Amino acid sequence: MQALMNAIASFTSGHTIAVYLFIFFGKILEVSISTLRTVLINKGMRVVGCIIAAIEYILWLFITASVLTGYQEDPMKAIALTLAFALGNYIGSWMDEKLALGLCAVSVYLPSGAESLQLASFLREKGFGLTVLDGQGIDGEQKYVLQLTLKRKRTNEAIAIINDFTPNAFITVGQVSSVKGGYIKGAASKLPALFGRGRNAERDS
């Protein structure tokens, strides 16, 4: 391990294009997985997040520390590090969006109670679990609120169905850290179970 660290330190002390590329792409990787780690921990996957944190810190030692010891003599290293940090945050948020880990809550407010019941029936046919709540609009007319808890990767699908059914629906989307009971089709995940997340956080009916 000491030999590896010495070799990396010797390499990063140089002033070649290879060194700048090493710093740039290494920092992008570090910040990207840092963003992913934060997302996983917020969603209850703490053990996975801790493993990623260890990898992140190793990368920090090799990348950031090597720049901090010589950035005054070679400002290009600091510039490469700064640009990579910004880009890494963008890539990390993009990864979170594409992976769509965890659950979210969708609330749907429709102008007509009849439309609400029809939409609720249609969504259930598509495999979405939901609850219908009584509501009342400003005009005193009875309305219904549809509340769905679903996997994040199905959010766009649900919103597309709702918009096609009723384009003037009012929709809110929020994140869910955990749930217990209820119906979430296909929500059981091998990853949370493997790394110690509560078994009843996500389940099928």
Short mmCIF file of the C-alpha atoms (twelve columns), coordinates in Angstrom:
data_MODEL
# 
_entry.id   MODEL 
# 
loop_
_atom_site.group_PDB 
_atom_site.id 
_atom_site.type_symbol 
_atom_site.label_atom_id 
_atom_site.label_alt_id 
_atom_site.label_comp_id 
_atom_site.label_asym_id 
_atom_site.label_seq_id 
_atom_site.Cartn_x 
_atom_site.Cartn_y 
_atom_site.Cartn_z 
_atom_site.pdbx_PDB_model_num 
ATOM 1   C CA . MET A 1   0.000   0.000  0.000   1 
ATOM 2   C CA . GLN A 2   2.843   2.356  0.881   1 
ATOM 3   C CA . ALA A 3   4.528   1.596  -2.440  1 
ATOM 4   C CA . LEU A 4   1.298   2.395  -4.306  1 
ATOM 5   C CA . MET A 5   0.872   5.707  -2.489  1 
ATOM 6   C CA . ASN A 6   4.479   6.632  -3.174  1 
ATOM 7   C CA . ALA A 7   4.042   5.810  -6.859  1 
ATOM 8   C CA . ILE A 8   0.905   7.945  -7.131  1 
ATOM 9   C CA . ALA A 9   2.552   10.803 -5.263  1 
ATOM 10  C CA . SER A 10  5.544   10.627 -7.597  1 
ATOM 11  C CA . PHE A 11  3.273   10.577 -10.648 1 
ATOM 12  C CA . THR A 12  1.083   13.504 -9.548  1 
ATOM 13  C CA . SER A 13  4.142   15.605 -8.749  1 
ATOM 14  C CA . GLY A 14  4.751   15.859 -12.482 1 
ATOM 15  C CA . HIS A 15  3.414   18.519 -14.853 1 
ATOM 16  C CA . THR A 16  2.248   16.495 -17.820 1 
ATOM 17  C CA . ILE A 17  -1.122  16.252 -19.555 1 
ATOM 18  C CA . ALA A 18  -1.518  12.769 -18.092 1 
ATOM 19  C CA . VAL A 19  -1.338  14.225 -14.567 1 
ATOM 20  C CA . TYR A 20  -3.997  16.851 -15.310 1 
ATOM 21  C CA . LEU A 21  -6.281  14.215 -16.832 1 
ATOM 22  C CA . PHE A 22  -5.731  11.965 -13.825 1 
ATOM 23  C CA . ILE A 23  -6.732  14.774 -11.460 1 
ATOM 24  C CA . PHE A 24  -9.678  15.878 -13.616 1 
ATOM 25  C CA . PHE A 25  -11.332 12.499 -14.140 1 
ATOM 26  C CA . GLY A 26  -10.411 11.231 -10.676 1 
ATOM 27  C CA . LYS A 27  -12.108 14.215 -9.057  1 
ATOM 28  C CA . ILE A 28  -15.183 13.795 -11.260 1 
ATOM 29  C CA . LEU A 29  -15.461 10.189 -10.100 1 
ATOM 30  C CA . GLU A 30  -14.994 11.161 -6.456  1 
ATOM 31  C CA . VAL A 31  -17.636 13.911 -6.460  1 
ATOM 32  C CA . SER A 32  -20.079 11.834 -8.507  1 
ATOM 33  C CA . ILE A 33  -20.052 8.952  -6.054  1 
ATOM 34  C CA . SER A 34  -20.190 11.455 -3.189  1 
ATOM 35  C CA . THR A 35  -23.503 12.733 -4.536  1 
ATOM 36  C CA . LEU A 36  -24.733 9.164  -4.946  1 
ATOM 37  C CA . ARG A 37  -23.657 8.356  -1.377  1 
ATOM 38  C CA . THR A 38  -25.722 11.237 -0.009  1 
ATOM 39  C CA . VAL A 39  -28.777 10.055 -1.931  1 
ATOM 40  C CA . LEU A 40  -28.409 6.468  -0.700  1 
ATOM 41  C CA . ILE A 41  -28.021 7.497  2.938   1 
ATOM 42  C CA . ASN A 42  -31.051 9.797  2.722   1 
ATOM 43  C CA . LYS A 43  -33.059 6.859  1.377   1 
ATOM 44  C CA . GLY A 44  -32.066 4.604  4.261   1 
ATOM 45  C CA . MET A 45  -29.340 2.587  2.507   1 
ATOM 46  C CA . ARG A 46  -26.776 3.484  5.155   1 
ATOM 47  C CA . VAL A 47  -24.469 0.480  4.840   1 
ATOM 48  C CA . VAL A 48  -24.136 0.938  1.076   1 
ATOM 49  C CA . GLY A 49  -23.545 4.648  1.660   1 
ATOM 50  C CA . CYS A 50  -20.764 3.903  4.157   1 
ATOM 51  C CA . ILE A 51  -19.021 1.570  1.701   1 
ATOM 52  C CA . ILE A 52  -19.177 4.243  -0.996  1 
ATOM 53  C CA . ALA A 53  -17.908 6.817  1.530   1 
ATOM 54  C CA . ALA A 54  -14.769 4.722  2.093   1 
ATOM 55  C CA . ILE A 55  -14.095 4.592  -1.663  1 
ATOM 56  C CA . GLU A 56  -14.778 8.323  -1.913  1 
ATOM 57  C CA . TYR A 57  -12.292 9.138  0.839   1 
ATOM 58  C CA . ILE A 58  -9.554  7.022  -0.747  1 
ATOM 59  C CA . LEU A 59  -10.052 8.925  -3.998  1 
ATOM 60  C CA . TRP A 60  -9.912  12.200 -2.080  1 
ATOM 61  C CA . LEU A 61  -6.581  11.234 -0.528  1 
ATOM 62  C CA . PHE A 62  -5.064  10.375 -3.901  1 
ATOM 63  C CA . ILE A 63  -6.544  13.273 -5.909  1 
ATOM 64  C CA . THR A 64  -7.205  16.302 -3.741  1 
ATOM 65  C CA . ALA A 65  -4.292  15.865 -1.358  1 
ATOM 66  C CA . SER A 66  -1.839  15.614 -4.257  1 
ATOM 67  C CA . VAL A 67  -3.075  18.945 -5.632  1 
ATOM 68  C CA . LEU A 68  -3.055  20.762 -2.296  1 
ATOM 69  C CA . THR A 69  0.646   20.058 -1.812  1 
ATOM 70  C CA . GLY A 70  1.709   21.697 -5.075  1 
ATOM 71  C CA . TYR A 71  -1.005  23.915 -6.501  1 
ATOM 72  C CA . GLN A 72  1.009   27.125 -5.992  1 
ATOM 73  C CA . GLU A 73  3.773   25.847 -8.264  1 
ATOM 74  C CA . ASP A 74  1.288   24.438 -10.806 1 
ATOM 75  C CA . PRO A 75  -2.038  26.368 -10.866 1 
ATOM 76  C CA . MET A 76  -3.304  24.148 -13.692 1 
ATOM 77  C CA . LYS A 77  -3.788  21.362 -11.168 1 
ATOM 78  C CA . ALA A 78  -6.061  23.586 -9.090  1 
ATOM 79  C CA . ILE A 79  -8.010  24.631 -12.196 1 
ATOM 80  C CA . ALA A 80  -8.470  21.001 -13.251 1 
ATOM 81  C CA . LEU A 81  -9.615  20.125 -9.726  1 
ATOM 82  C CA . THR A 82  -12.115 23.009 -9.593  1 
ATOM 83  C CA . LEU A 83  -13.657 22.241 -12.986 1 
ATOM 84  C CA . ALA A 84  -13.890 18.552 -12.149 1 
ATOM 85  C CA . PHE A 85  -15.602 19.329 -8.837  1 
ATOM 86  C CA . ALA A 86  -18.317 21.335 -10.596 1 
ATOM 87  C CA . LEU A 87  -18.788 18.734 -13.329 1 
ATOM 88  C CA . GLY A 88  -18.800 15.913 -10.795 1 
ATOM 89  C CA . ASN A 89  -21.768 17.474 -8.980  1 
ATOM 90  C CA . TYR A 90  -23.674 17.672 -12.251 1 
ATOM 91  C CA . ILE A 91  -22.883 14.063 -13.165 1 
ATOM 92  C CA . GLY A 92  -23.795 12.874 -9.672  1 
ATOM 93  C CA . SER A 93  -27.234 14.509 -9.853  1 
ATOM 94  C CA . TRP A 94  -27.694 13.045 -13.349 1 
ATOM 95  C CA . MET A 95  -26.831 9.584  -12.035 1 
ATOM 96  C CA . ASP A 96  -29.379 9.980  -9.246  1 
ATOM 97  C CA . GLU A 97  -32.061 10.922 -11.775 1 
ATOM 98  C CA . LYS A 98  -31.245 7.989  -14.067 1 
ATOM 99  C CA . LEU A 99  -30.987 5.410  -11.287 1 
ATOM 100 C CA . ALA A 100 -34.203 6.726  -9.677  1 
ATOM 101 C CA . LEU A 101 -33.571 4.895  -6.415  1 
ATOM 102 C CA . GLY A 102 -36.161 4.765  -3.697  1 
ATOM 103 C CA . LEU A 103 -39.769 5.868  -3.501  1 
ATOM 104 C CA . CYS A 104 -41.746 9.026  -4.078  1 
ATOM 105 C CA . ALA A 105 -45.219 10.299 -3.212  1 
ATOM 106 C CA . VAL A 106 -47.501 11.778 -5.859  1 
ATOM 107 C CA . SER A 107 -50.643 13.754 -4.963  1 
ATOM 108 C CA . VAL A 108 -53.198 14.510 -7.662  1 
ATOM 109 C CA . TYR A 109 -55.892 17.181 -7.355  1 
ATOM 110 C CA . LEU A 110 -58.580 17.125 -10.028 1 
ATOM 111 C CA . PRO A 111 -61.347 19.667 -10.707 1 
ATOM 112 C CA . SER A 112 -64.010 16.950 -10.861 1 
ATOM 113 C CA . GLY A 113 -64.831 14.224 -8.381  1 
ATOM 114 C CA . ALA A 114 -66.067 11.960 -11.151 1 
ATOM 115 C CA . GLU A 115 -62.796 12.360 -13.041 1 
ATOM 116 C CA . SER A 116 -60.880 11.481 -9.885  1 
ATOM 117 C CA . LEU A 117 -62.664 8.151  -9.472  1 
ATOM 118 C CA . GLN A 118 -62.230 7.286  -13.150 1 
ATOM 119 C CA . LEU A 119 -58.531 8.128  -13.009 1 
ATOM 120 C CA . ALA A 120 -58.104 6.145  -9.783  1 
ATOM 121 C CA . SER A 121 -59.611 3.100  -11.438 1 
ATOM 122 C CA . PHE A 122 -57.396 3.508  -14.512 1 
ATOM 123 C CA . LEU A 123 -54.221 3.903  -12.445 1 
ATOM 124 C CA . ARG A 124 -55.050 0.788  -10.455 1 
ATOM 125 C CA . GLU A 125 -55.454 -1.141 -13.705 1 
ATOM 126 C CA . LYS A 126 -51.898 -0.029 -14.564 1 
ATOM 127 C CA . GLY A 127 -50.576 -1.460 -11.303 1 
ATOM 128 C CA . PHE A 128 -50.357 1.699  -9.184  1 
ATOM 129 C CA . GLY A 129 -51.464 1.573  -5.577  1 
ATOM 130 C CA . LEU A 130 -53.271 4.696  -4.395  1 
ATOM 131 C CA . THR A 131 -55.602 6.142  -1.793  1 
ATOM 132 C CA . VAL A 132 -58.609 8.349  -2.604  1 
ATOM 133 C CA . LEU A 133 -59.310 11.119 -0.087  1 
ATOM 134 C CA . ASP A 134 -62.332 13.395 0.177   1 
ATOM 135 C CA . GLY A 135 -61.738 17.053 -0.594  1 
ATOM 136 C CA . GLN A 136 -63.601 20.273 -1.186  1 
ATOM 137 C CA . GLY A 137 -62.816 23.039 -3.663  1 
ATOM 138 C CA . ILE A 138 -63.208 26.775 -3.250  1 
ATOM 139 C CA . ASP A 139 -66.670 26.560 -4.844  1 
ATOM 140 C CA . GLY A 140 -67.811 23.989 -2.287  1 
ATOM 141 C CA . GLU A 141 -67.957 21.179 -4.833  1 
ATOM 142 C CA . GLN A 142 -66.911 17.756 -3.632  1 
ATOM 143 C CA . LYS A 143 -63.571 16.672 -5.019  1 
ATOM 144 C CA . TYR A 144 -61.131 13.844 -4.445  1 
ATOM 145 C CA . VAL A 145 -57.397 13.772 -3.887  1 
ATOM 146 C CA . LEU A 146 -55.432 10.808 -5.187  1 
ATOM 147 C CA . GLN A 147 -52.325 9.903  -3.213  1 
ATOM 148 C CA . LEU A 148 -49.829 7.463  -4.722  1 
ATOM 149 C CA . THR A 149 -46.648 6.030  -3.243  1 
ATOM 150 C CA . LEU A 150 -44.538 4.441  -5.958  1 
ATOM 151 C CA . LYS A 151 -41.030 3.677  -7.106  1 
ATOM 152 C CA . ARG A 152 -39.252 6.769  -8.396  1 
ATOM 153 C CA . LYS A 153 -38.534 5.173  -11.746 1 
ATOM 154 C CA . ARG A 154 -42.307 4.969  -12.369 1 
ATOM 155 C CA . THR A 155 -42.959 8.621  -11.546 1 
ATOM 156 C CA . ASN A 156 -42.787 9.864  -15.133 1 
ATOM 157 C CA . GLU A 157 -45.045 7.015  -16.230 1 
ATOM 158 C CA . ALA A 158 -47.675 7.933  -13.642 1 
ATOM 159 C CA . ILE A 159 -47.529 11.655 -14.439 1 
ATOM 160 C CA . ALA A 160 -47.854 10.946 -18.163 1 
ATOM 161 C CA . ILE A 161 -50.979 8.855  -17.535 1 
ATOM 162 C CA . ILE A 162 -52.491 11.572 -15.340 1 
ATOM 163 C CA . ASN A 163 -51.754 14.346 -17.857 1 
ATOM 164 C CA . ASP A 164 -53.195 12.300 -20.722 1 
ATOM 165 C CA . PHE A 165 -56.312 11.593 -18.693 1 
ATOM 166 C CA . THR A 166 -56.787 15.121 -17.319 1 
ATOM 167 C CA . PRO A 167 -54.388 17.805 -18.662 1 
ATOM 168 C CA . ASN A 168 -55.509 20.386 -16.057 1 
ATOM 169 C CA . ALA A 169 -54.730 18.195 -13.040 1 
ATOM 170 C CA . PHE A 170 -52.658 19.733 -10.234 1 
ATOM 171 C CA . ILE A 171 -49.835 17.341 -9.329  1 
ATOM 172 C CA . THR A 172 -47.270 17.458 -6.540  1 
ATOM 173 C CA . VAL A 173 -44.322 15.068 -6.152  1 
ATOM 174 C CA . GLY A 174 -42.295 14.498 -2.995  1 
ATOM 175 C CA . GLN A 175 -39.656 12.034 -1.831  1 
ATOM 176 C CA . VAL A 176 -40.371 9.217  0.623   1 
ATOM 177 C CA . SER A 177 -37.627 7.917  2.908   1 
ATOM 178 C CA . SER A 178 -39.471 4.759  3.993   1 
ATOM 179 C CA . VAL A 179 -42.904 3.166  4.132   1 
ATOM 180 C CA . LYS A 180 -44.536 0.297  5.996   1 
ATOM 181 C CA . GLY A 181 -47.319 -1.805 4.568   1 
ATOM 182 C CA . GLY A 182 -49.570 -0.779 1.711   1 
ATOM 183 C CA . TYR A 183 -49.325 -1.638 -1.984  1 
ATOM 184 C CA . ILE A 184 -46.293 -0.763 -4.075  1 
ATOM 185 C CA . LYS A 185 -46.065 -3.040 -7.069  1 
ATOM 186 C CA . GLY A 186 -42.565 -4.393 -7.618  1 
ATOM 187 C CA . ALA A 187 -41.092 -2.234 -4.871  1 
ATOM 188 C CA . ALA A 188 -39.216 -5.051 -3.136  1 
ATOM 189 C CA . SER A 189 -35.519 -4.464 -3.743  1 
ATOM 190 C CA . LYS A 190 -32.695 -6.937 -3.336  1 
ATOM 191 C CA . LEU A 191 -30.182 -4.182 -2.621  1 
ATOM 192 C CA . PRO A 192 -31.783 -2.743 0.551   1 
ATOM 193 C CA . ALA A 193 -32.422 -6.246 1.922   1 
ATOM 194 C CA . LEU A 194 -28.861 -7.296 1.159   1 
ATOM 195 C CA . PHE A 195 -27.364 -4.361 3.029   1 
ATOM 196 C CA . GLY A 196 -29.640 -4.291 6.029   1 
ATOM 197 C CA . ARG A 197 -32.532 -1.971 5.216   1 
ATOM 198 C CA . GLY A 198 -35.797 -2.751 6.939   1 
ATOM 199 C CA . ARG A 199 -37.616 -5.616 5.245   1 
ATOM 200 C CA . ASN A 200 -41.023 -3.992 5.451   1 
ATOM 201 C CA . ALA A 201 -39.883 -0.660 4.071   1 
ATOM 202 C CA . GLU A 202 -41.001 -1.721 0.598   1 
ATOM 203 C CA . ARG A 203 -43.275 -4.633 -0.211  1 
ATOM 204 C CA . ASP A 204 -45.843 -5.938 -2.647  1 
ATOM 205 C CA . SER A 205 -49.428 -6.358 -1.648  1 
# 
